[in-house]
Amino acid sequence: MIRSTRKFPSLPYFWSLIDWSLPSLKPYKGKLLRAQTIEDLAQIAKKRTPKVVFDYVEGSAVDEIAYARSRDALSRIEFNSRVMRDVSKLDTSEKILGKAVDIPICFAPTGYTRLMHHVGEPAVANVASKKNLIYALSTMGTTSPEELAAAVPNSRRWFQLYIMKNRSDSLAVIKQAKDNGFEALVLTVDTPVTGLRYRDNRNGLTVPPSLSAKTIVNAIPRPTWWLNFLLKEPLVFASLESWNGTVAELMNTMFDPTMTYEDLDWIRKVWDGNLLVKGIQNADDAKRAVKHGADAVHAPEEAKPAAAPAAAAWRSRASRAAQD
């Protein structure tokens, strides 16, 4: 039998094993660096943000069945891997609307971003710009198109649009996007009325958040969020007038449930840039959107065959622009 023998440890070797780094004065950043998954990030966010904010980001409509199905569908995606390929140099770039991005990803429009972090939309757009990706600003954003363009001038910017009952309001935000160099307009068509979001209704989500006794108690273990909220610029909708009710009430007051393809024709006339339609659920609607002037569509898997003509449309438009 072969036996190992113990001996007195080498002090230089023992010394080299000790981690002499001082504890970080910014433990939050350390947690972010150690995060491995989206779930890790979610748990960090949950501890740092009030319940009303976290529930808005994490939750969805009614019993959240569609949300659960989406997560389940994504979890079942499988890669058909091939081996014995040279992977020393990889090119993940793709052209979107005639310009290359490093990976085919767009930062989707998210409302009330400064509700989640005090810097808000410019922080997300800055990351997109540094990684050569695209950022889409929401109509319900807390940073205006002008402010975003000034903060991140070199970013590729799209503007997401809701059709409003007052068409002059829609025209105003379209003009802001056009005047501030946004390269595409993204029309959302699957929210003619707001979703019934139980979490938000129970929490009484408002912008800015209401300081009830319940929210104050919830804020006690989250002082950094509240200090930023109270000491930074007031939290308001950048493209809209002030509102004192809940977010759901605002959306139902603002959004136009009578929206039809005629409205898409109208937007095509007033916007001469790239026009995308977001919220397409089936192939027939994808085809109709292209027929009514869409250059591209955001579509699920079953609508992809119909999205191909749209892709060809914006490619040819980009080609014509390059020739001109």
N, C-alpha and C positions, 0 to 999 in steps of 0.2 A: 504494500500500500504506500502510495506517495503522500507524504504529509507536508503541509506548509508550516513554516516556523514563524513565530512572532518575534518582532524585534522592536526596540525603542524607536518611535517615529522620528523621522527627519524633521527637525524644526523648520528649516526653510520650506520643505514641502508642505508641512502643516500650515505654515504662515501663508503660503500661496493659495490655500483653499478657502481662506476667510474672505468673505465679501465685506470690504471696508467702505462701501459707498454709504453716504449719509441718507437718512430717510428724506424723501422728497417733500418739499414744502408745498407741492401741488399734487396731492394724492389722486385727484380726479384724473389728471393726465396719465398717471401711471395705470389707473384702471382701464383707460381707453386703449393704452398700448398693449395691455394684457388680454384684451377682449379677443376672442377667437371667432365668435359667431354673431349673427344679428340678434339672437336671443340674449347674448351677453350684453350687447349694447342696450337692448330694451330694459334689462334689469337695472343697468346704471341709470338710464333715463327715468325709470319709475321712482328711484330713490331721490332724484333731484328736481322733479317737476310735480306740481300739484295734480291731484287725481283728475280734476276736470280736464286738464291739458293732456295727460297721458291717455285717458280714456278716449279722447277725441282722435288721437293718433292711432291707437291700437284698435279701436272699435269700428264697426260699420253699421249697416241698417238692420232694423227689426231684430230677428233672432240670429243674425250674422251667419246664416246658413251659406249664402253665396260666398262670403269671405272664407269660411271653412272649406268649402269645395275648391276654391282657388288654391288655397294652401296645400290641400291634399293633391290636387292635380300637379302642382309644381314639385311636390315631394316624390311623385311617381315618374318624373322624367328620367329617362335612361340614355346614356351616351353609348353609341355603337362604336367602340374604340377600335382603331386599327394600329397595329404594331409595326416595328421595323421601318419606321419613317424617320427622316432626319428632322428632329425637333430642336436643333441647336439654335435656329433662327425662326421665330414665329412672327407672323404678320396678322394682327387681329383688326387692322383698320378696315373701314368700309366707307363708302360714299353715301351721305344722306343729304338730299336736296343739292346734289352737285358738289358738295365739299366733303373732304375726308375727315373722319373722326377716328380716334385711336382704337376704340371698340364701339360696336353698334349699340350704344346706350344713350338714352336721353333722360335727364333729370325731370321727372314729371311735375306738372304744376301742383302745388300744395298751398292751400289757403292758410291764412293766419300764422305764417311761419315765425314771426317774432313772438308769437304766443309760446312757442317751444324754445326759442333761443333769442336772446336780446339783439343779436346782430341781424338775424333773419335772412331774408332772401339773398342779400349780397354775399353772405358766407357760403351758401350753396353754389351760387353762380361762380364764385371765385374758385372753388374746387373743380367745377366743371371746366372752367377756362384753363386751369393749370394742367388738367388731364386731357385737354383737347376733346371735350365732350360738349353736349348741348344742354342748356338750361331753359326750361319753360316757366315763365312767370304767370301766376294765376290772377284772374280778375279779382279774386277775393284775397289778394296778397296784401301784406302790410308794408310793402315798399312799392313806390310808383314806378312805371316804366322809365321815367326821367331819372329818378334816383338810382335805379339799378344800372342804367347806362353810364351814369357818372361814376358810380362806385367800381364797376367792372367793365370798362369801355371796350376791352378786347375780347369779350366773351361772345360766343354764338348764342343769341337770345331769340326765343320764340315767345309769343304771347297767347295765353289761353283765354278764350272769349266765351261768355255766356250771352245768349240772346235775352235782352231785357225788355220789359213791357214798354218802357220809354226808349224808343229807338235812338233818340238823341244821346242817351247815356252810353249806348253801345258805340255810336259814332265817336263820342268823346274819347273813349279808351282806345278805339281803333286808331284815332289820330295820334294819340300819345305814343302808341307802339310804332307807328309809321315815322313820326318825327324823331324818334330816338333809336332808329337803326335796327329794329327787330326784323329778322329775316323771314319770319313765318307767323301766320295767324293760325291758331289751333281752336277750331270751333267745337265746343262740347255739346253733344246732342242727346245724351242719355240722362240729362237731369232737367227736364222741363219743370218739375217740382222737386222740392227737397226730399231726400229719403227720411224715413221715420227712424231716427237714431235714438233708441231708448236710453243709451248711456248719457248722451248729451242732454236729453230732455230731463233726465233725473238729476243730472249735475247742474242744470240751469246754465249751460254754456253761453257766455256772452263775450263780446269783444268791445271794450276791455273787460276782463273778468270782474265780476261783482264781489265786493269784499263783505261777504256775509260772515256770521259767526262760524259757520261750517268751514268756509274756505280759509279763514284765519287760523283755526285750529289745525287744518291740514297743512298750513304753511310753516308752522313752527319748526318741523325738522328739515325744511327746505329754504333756509334763509337766503342762499345765494340767488335763487330764482327770483324771490320777492324783492331783494335789494336791486337787482337789475331792472325788474319791472317798475319799481317806484322811482329809481334814480335816472333811468334812461328816458329817451323821447317817449311821449305818450303813445300807447298802442292803439292804432286806428286802422281802418281800411284805407289804403292809399288811393284807390281809384273811385271810392264812393264817399258819400256824405256820412256823417256820424250816425250812429244807430244805438238806441237805448234798449232794444229788446234782445231776445235770444237770437242766435245765429240762424236757427231754423225759421223763425218768424221773418227775419230779414230776407232769406232766400226765397221764401214763398211770396213775399211782397215784391221782390225784384224780378225773379225769373218769369218768363212768358210761356205758359203752357200751350199757347196756340201756335207755337213754332212749327213751320212746315218747310218743305224743300224750296218754296218761294223765298224764304228768308236766306237760304244758302245762295240763291241766285242774286239776291240783294247784296250780300256780303261780297260775292265775287265781283260785283260792279264797283264797290267802294274800296276794295283792297286789291291792289295790283301786284302784291308779292305772292309768295308761296302760301297756299291755303290747304290746311289739313283738317280732317274731320275726326274727332275723337269720340269714341263711344259706340261705334258700329258693332252690331251683334250678329249680323248674318250677311250672306253673300249678296242677296237682292238689294239690301240697303247700301252695301259697298258700291255696287254697280250704279245705283241711282245717284250716290254722292259724287262719283266721278262724272256722270252725265251732267250734273248741275254745277260743275266747275271745280271740284276738289282735285288738288294735285296729288294728294296721298291720303291714306286713312290709317287710323289706329284700329287694328282689327284683331279679334281672336283667331285661333287656328282655323276654324271652319270658314272664315271669311277671306282667308288668304288668297284663294284662287281668283277672287274678284278684285283683290287689291292690286294685282299685277298690272292692270291697265293704268291704275293711278300712278304706280311707280314709273311706268313708261312715260306718263304725262309729265311728271316733274323732271325726269331726266331730259326729255326733249326740250322743255322750257329752259333748263339750265344750259343746254347745248346752244339754243338760239341766243341766249343772253351772252354766252362766250363769243359767238360769232359776231354779234353786234358790237 
